[in-house]
Amino acid sequence: KCNQILEESVANTLKAACIQLNSGDDMAKNIDTIRASVADAARAGASLVTLPENAFLMESHASTTPRTRYTQAAHPGLAAASELAKTQGIWLLVGSAAVQTDDSGKTMNRQLLYNDKGELVNYYDKIHLFDVTL
């Protein structure tokens, strides 16, 4: 009986991976880095992978390029997240992505969870945003 309980416990173990990134202002490059890191985590047996805040884009304050705003449906990073969750067969938690919520240009710092089929399961709009002057 004890061995059976131990075998069931091991079979029901969740292996999670937390991806650490140094994202910059090149979204395509960030997505490529995320793809490689998530694939490595999935190969190592992770069934839940988490990304940090602003994983897809961390714009420089010195940037002179106008900020690009994406709706959730048009966000290249979120499309990649959905595809990654599905192709890697993992659950993927996006720490946050800036998502335009309406025509006013208002954006939310949104955390999103995708299941292993690439479907958005849930999201949370952060209300206490990080702000710091360096």
N, C-alpha and C positions, 0 to 999 in steps of 0.2 A: 504493500500500500504506500509506503514512504517513497519508493522509487517511482511509482506511478504519479504521485503528487509532484515530485521533482521534475519528471519528464514533462508534465503538463505546464508547470511553471516556466521551464526553459522554453517550451514551444510558444508560450504566450508573452515572451519578452519583447519589448519594443526597443529597437535600436534607432537612436536619433543622432543626427549630425547637425552641428551649428557651423555655418559657413561664415568665415571672417573675410571681409573684403576691404579694399582700399579704393572704392569707386571714385571716379573722376567725372569730368564733364563730357565724356564720349560714351553715349549710351550703347552704341553697337559694340564697342570694346568691352564695356562692363557686362553686357549680355553674354558675350563669348566667354569671358572669365567665369561667369555664373554657370553657364552650360558645362564647362569642363569640371568645375568644383562639384556640382550636383551629380554629374555622371560618376565621379570618383567616389562620392559618398554612397551612391546607390550600389556601385560595385563592391563596396566594403560592407554592404548589407543593411544600410540605413533604410528604414521605411518611412521615416519622417525627417525632412530636411528643413532647416530654418535659415532664412536670409536676414541680414540686418536692415535697419532703417535706411532708406534712400539707396538701396542696393543697385538700382538701375541707373541712377543719376545723382551725382553730388556736384552741383554747379559751383563754380568758383565765384566768390564775391567780386573778384576783379574782372570777371567775364564781361565783355562788351556786347556779346550776342544776346538778343532778346530771348527771354525764357520761353521755351516751347511748352504749351499746355496741352495735355491729352485727356480726353474723356476715358473712362475705364475701358470702354469697348475698343477704342483706337490706340490704346497705350501699347507700344511695341514690347516693353518689358513684361507686361502682364500677359500678352499673347505668348511670349516665350515661356513664361512661368507655367501657363496652362499646358503648353506643348511638352515641356520638360516633365511635369508631373505625370502626364499620360505616357510618354515614351519610356520614362525610367520606372514607371509603376510605383511611384512614391507619393506620399502626401507632402505638399510644399507650402510652408508658411512664409509669405513675403512680409518682412518686418514692416515695411511701409513703402508706398509709392505716392507721389503727388498726382492726384486725380481731379480733373476739372468736373465740378458737379452741376453747373448750370451755365447759361449764356452770359452771366455777369462776369465770368472769369474766375469766380471763387474756386479755390482748390482745397481739398482735404488731404491730410496726411493719413492715408488709408492702409490698414493692415488687412491682408487677404489670405484665405486658406483654400488651397486646391486639393481635391482628393486624387487618388491614383488613376482616375479616369480623365483627369484634366478639368474637372468641373469645379466651378467656384462654389464652395460649401457655405462660406460665411465671410463677412468682412466687418471691420470695426474702424470707425473714424475717430482718430485720436483727438481729444479735446484739450489736452495740456501739451502744447507744442514746445519743443526744445528751442530755447533762444539763448544765445550767449554772444558776448562781444569779446573777440580775441585781440 
